[in-house]
Amino acid sequence: MDGTVIEKPSKPTNLRVTDIWKDYMTVVWEPPQSDGGSQVTGYTLEQRDAFDVNYKFIASIDANTTQYQVCLA
């Protein structure tokens, strides 16, 4: 071991919704500015309704993907 400290990566940047329809929306983002010292291997997408306390798992997405179509139905 070389003593390298691996930290949590920063959050993805420029998160936005590009399409909203009655049955889906498209979420787009850019990779984090800092990888924390280790290559980012993927993203976890979660959703929370405005009046809910908990988040709901939506998808696990590979690191090369920076957009996802979320089903709203």
N, C-alpha and C positions, 0 to 999 in steps of 0.2 A: 504494500500500500504506500502511495507516495505522499500522503498527508493532504490531498486535495479535499476541500470542504465542498460538498454538494448541497446547495440550498434550493428552496422552493422557487420555481420560475415565476416571473411576474405574470400578471394577467394578460390575456390577449387584448389587443388594442383595436380601436376603431370599430367596436361592435355596433352593428346596425341591422335593422330589418329593411329588406329591399322590396319585398312583395308581400301584400296582405290580401288574402282572398277569404271567402267564407269557410273554406275547408283546409287551407294551409297558409303558412307564411315562410319566407326564406330569411334565415339569419346568416349574416356574413361578418367575418372578423379578419384581423391580421395577426400573425404570430406575435408572441410576447417579445418585448425588447430585450429581456434577459432570460436565458434558459436555465439559470441557476447553477451552471457548471456541468450540465449533462443535457444531451440532446432531448428535446421534447418528443415523446413517443405517441401522443394522442391527446384528445380533448374529451371531456365529459360534458354533455349538454343537459341542463336541468331546467325545469320550468316551475314557477310559483305563481298561482293566481293572486290577485291583488289583496284579497281578504283571507288568504290562507297563510298559516304559519310555516308549513313545511314545503320543501321542494320535491318535485317529482322527477325521477330519472327519465330522460328522453332518449339519449343515444350515447354510445361510445364511438368516437370518430378518429380516424387515423391522422397522424401529424401532417400529412400532405394535403389534407382537406381543410378548407377555410370557409365553407358555407354548408348549410344544411337546411333542407326543406322540412319544416315541422308540421305534422298533421294536426289540425285543430278540431276535427270532427270527433 
